[in-house]
């Protein structure tokens, strides 16, 4: 598990670096996104990975790895937006964004550790295609929860789905870094 924790931290490091650099460049322009828009941004990235997997051809430069990194960061945006819960699009200072990012990663990493304990790191034997299918299914669940005005009867909420999407993406990054999945 210590090896997995180190790999998790390494995968997140690149995501965090990109996120904070873009925050410095663009501010928190993502504050205008509603939950459905964040879901659609993740959908675009997951659908692109699936298309590349199916066609086995890629025509633009961004590789699968960078798309997984983008999914991680959009999931973080979704989680931060759920916390803020206001329609004002005020700018957040970079240091506040960094703190919020770390809070979400800490929760996601703990969830990963708990699930790895119970599932025995089964994800290490999964295909990249399965990660994308699971992410797409989670996005459909979020869309249904939104359609239900956020009410669930027996299911996890939107935040739980964003955490799972984030962790599936990190698993994809770890397996790419190990050379077990395509980039």
N, C-alpha and C positions, 0 to 999 in steps of 0.2 A: 504493500500500500504506500510506503514511503516513496517508491519509484513513481507510482501513479501521481502522488501529490506533487512531486518535482516536475513531472511532465505536464501536469495541469497548470502549474505556475508558469512554466516556459511558454505554453500555448497562449495563456492569458496575457503574458508580458507584451507580445507583439500587438495583440488586440488593444490593450490599454494604451500603449505608446501611440498607435495610430489614432485612437479615439481622442486622446488628450491633445495631440498635435492639431487635429481637425477642429477641436473645440477652440484652441488658440487662434486658428485661422478664421473660423466661421462664427465663433461664439456658439451660443446654444440655439441656433436657428431651428433645430429639431423640436424645440418647445411648441411649435405650431402643430405638430403631429397629434392627431387624435389616435386612439388605440387602433382603429381600423386601418389607418394609414401606415402605422408601424407594422401591422400584420401584413399589409400589402407589400411593403418594402422587403420584409423577410421572404414573402412568397416569391417575389421576383428573383431573389438570389437563390432560393431553394429550387425553383422551377428551372433556372438556368443550369444549375448543377445537374438536375435530372435530365435535361435536354442534352447536355454534353455527355452524360453517361450513356444515354440511349443512342445518340448519333455517333458517338466516339469521334467527334470533330468539334474543334473549338475555333471560332473565327475572330474573337477579340482577345486582347492580351490578358486581362484578368483571369487568373487560374482558379481552380476549384478551391484551393487553400485560401485565397483572398476572399472568396465568396463565403466560406465558413467563418472567417474572421469578421466579415461584415454582418453575418447573422448574429454572432456573439454580441457585437456592439449594438445592433438594433434591438436585441432582446434586453440589453441593459437599458437602452433608451425607454423601452416599453415599461420596464419595472420602475424606473425613476419617474416617468410620467404618471404611473398609477399612484405613486406615493404623493406627488405634488397635488394632484386632483384639483387644479383650477384652470380656467380657460385663459388666464392671462399668459402672455408669452414673454414674460420678463426674462432678461438675460440672467444666467447664473454665472457667478465667478468660476474661473477654472479650478480653483482650489476646492470649492464646494462640489463641483462636478466630480473631481478626483475622489473626494471623500465618499460621495454617493456611489460612485463606480466600485470602490473598494468594499463598501457595505454589501452591495449586491453580489459581488464575486465571492465574498466570504460566506454568504448564505448559500450560494450555488455550490461552492466547494464542499461545504458541510453536507448538503443534500447528496452530492456525488459520493462522498465517503460513506454515508449511511446506506445508500442504495448499493454501493459496491460491496459493503459488508454482507448485505442480505442476498444479493444476486451473484456474488462471487466474480465480479468483473466480466460478466457474460458479454458485455459490449466489445471486448477485445476480439471476440470471435464473429462479430457481426460484419456485414458488408457495408460499404459506403452507401450503397443504394438503400439499404434499410434505414440508415440514419436520415436520409433525405425523405423517405416515405413517412417515417415517424414525425419528422418536422412538419411536413405538409399536413399530416393528420392532426397534429396539435394546432396548426393554424386554422383548420376547419372547425375544430372545437372552440377556439377563441371566437371565431366569427359567429358560431351558434350561440355562445354565451352573450355576445354583444346583441344579437337579435332577440335574446330573451331578457334584455335590459339588465344583464349582469346576474340574473337569478339562476342558481343551480339547485337541483333537488338532491342529487346524490354524488355530484361530481366536484372535482377541484375547481378553483377559480382561475381567472385569467393569469394571475401571477404564477401559479404553479406550472401552467403550460409554458410561460416564458422561461421559467427556470429549466424545465426539461429541454426546451429548444436550445437554450444556451449550452447545457451540458452535452447534448447530442453533438452539437457543433464542436465543442472542445474535444470530445472523443474522436470525431472525424479528423481534427487537427493533429491529435496525438498519433493516430494511426498513419496519417500522411507523413509526419515527421519520422516515424519508425520505418517508413518505406513499404508499409503493408497495403496502403491505398494509393490510388493515383492522385496526382496533384492537379 
